[in-house]
C-alpha cells in the first residue's frame, strides 16, 4: 500500500504539471527547445525554484501534441484523471495513441491510467513505449520505477529511479525512494 501512496503523491505533482500547462506551438519530444532545458536541469546545484521552472517548461513542451484533435482528447483525459475515472481516460487515450503514435505523452498518460487501475502489465508496456520515444522522460522513468516496485522488482525499480535522477536530480521524492530501495536491495553496511 505504501508503494501506491508514494506513487500517487508523485503522480499528483506530475498530473498537476500536465493538466495546468498551456500548449505551445511546437510539438512534444522533438521540440528543439528541450535540449538546452535538459542541459540546465542536470545541474545538481541549480536552485530549487529554477529547477521547478525548467521542469515546468519541459512538461509544457511534452504536453503539446501538435494535433488539435489529440489536444482536445487530452483535455478530456485530464478531466477524467482528475475525477478518478481512469477507465474513461484509457478509452480516450486509446484514440490518442492511435491518432498520434509518435507522441510520447499520450503513451505516458495511458501508462498512468493503467497503473491507477492496477494493470501493471499494460502500464509497463506503455511506459516502455514512452521511453523509446523520449528517453529523457524523467516522469516515465519515475513511473517505470513505481510500476516495477508494485510488481515486486525492487532492483529494477531502483535502476529506473536512478535513471530518472540522472536526467533530473531535483526529484526529491524519487531520491528518497531510491535511497530507501538502495538499503533494501543492497543491504546496510556493517
N, C-alpha and C positions, 0 to 999 in steps of 0.2 A: 504494500500500500504506500509506503514511503516513496518508492520509485515513482509511482504515478503522481503523487503530490509534488515531488521535486520537478517532474516534467511539466505538470500543469502550471506551476508557478513560473517557470521559464517560458512556457507556452503563452502565458498571459502577456508577457513582455513582447514576445515575438508577434503575437496576434495584434497587440495594440500598435506596434510599429507598422504592420502590414495594413491594418484596417484604416488607420488615420493618415496615411501618406498620400499625397497627391501624385498623380501620374504625369511624368514629364513627356516631352515629345519623342525622345529616343527610347528604344525598347530594351528591356531586360538585360541579360548577362553579357550581351555583345556591346554594350554601350562603352565607348572609349573613355568616358569619364571614370569608369570603375578602376582602372589600373592605378592612377595616382592616389585614389582614395585608399586602396588596399596597401599601397606603399607607405602611406601615413599611418594607417591603422595598426600595422605590425609593430610600431614603436611602443615598447612597454612603458616608456617614460612619459607618454602622452598624458596630459591632464585628463581626468575622468570626463569632464564636461566636453572637451574637444573630441574625445573618443566616442562619446554618445552622439555627438553631432555627425561625425563621419559615419557611424553605424546607420543613423537615420537616413543619410544621403544614399548609402548603399541600398538599404531596404527600399527607398523610393525608386531608385533605378531598377531594381529587381522587380518591383511591383508592376511597372509599365509593360504591357504586353505588345503594344503596337497594333492591336486589333480592337476596334470599338465593340464588337460582339463579345470577345473574350473579356474585355474590361467590364462590360455590363453583367456578364455572368459572374465575374469575380466579386462585384458589388453585392450581388445576391448571396454568393457563397459566404462572404464575410458576415452578412446578416445572419445566415443560418448558423455559422460557427459561434457568433455572439449569443444566439438563442439556444445554444447547446443542442443543435439539430444536425449532427454530423452525417446522418444518413441522407438527408436532403442536400447537404453540401456535396457529398460524394456523387449524387446523381448529376448535379450541375458540373462538378469537376470532371466527370467522365466526358462531358461535352467539351470542356475547356481543353483537355489533353488531346482530344480528337481533332478539334479545330486548330490548336497550336501545339503540336507535338514537340517542338523545339523550345518551348517556353518553360524554363526550369521551375519557375514559381508555381505554375499550375500543378506540376508533379509534387512539389514540396507541400503545397496546401492539401493535396489529396492524401499524401502520406500522413499529415497531421490528422485529418479527418478519420482515416483508417485507424490510426493509433487511438483516437478518442473512442472508437468502437471496440477496442481491444483486439483488432485484427492485425497482429504483429507481422504476419507474413506479407500481407498486402502493403502495409506501411513500409516494410523493409524494401520491397520491390520498387515502390515509388520514390523512396528517398535515395536509393541507389541510382535511379534514373536521373533524379535531380543532380546528383553529384557527377554523373557523366556529362551532363550539360553545363554545369557550373561547379568545377572542382573547388572553388574558393568559398562555396556557400557554407559559412560557419554555422548558420542556423540548421542546415541539413545535417552537417557533421554532428552538431549537438543532438539533434533529433535521432540520428543513427545511434549515437551512444545510448540514448534513453530507450530506444526500441530494443537494442541488444541487451541492455540491463534487464528489461522486462522479460526477455527470453532466457535469462539466467547466464548470459555470456559476458561475465564481468571483465575478462581480459580484453575481449574485442571492444566492449563498451569503453573501457579506459583508453584504448588506442584511438577510438573515434573522438573522444573528448579531447585528447591531446592534440589531435589534428585540428580540431576547432580552435583550440588555444594557440596553435602555431599561426593560424590565419588572423585570429582576433584575440590577443592576450588579455583583453579587457572584459571577458565574460566571467564575472566574479562567481556566479552560482555554479557555472561549469567547472571553474578552477577548484572550488570547494568539493564538488562531487568527484572530480578526478583525484584529488588528494585523498579523499575517503576510500575510493576504489583502489588507489595505489597501495594503501595499507592492507586492504583485503586480498588483493591479488598477489602482492609480493611479500606481505607479512611485515611485522615490525622487526627492526634490528635489535640485537642483544645489547 
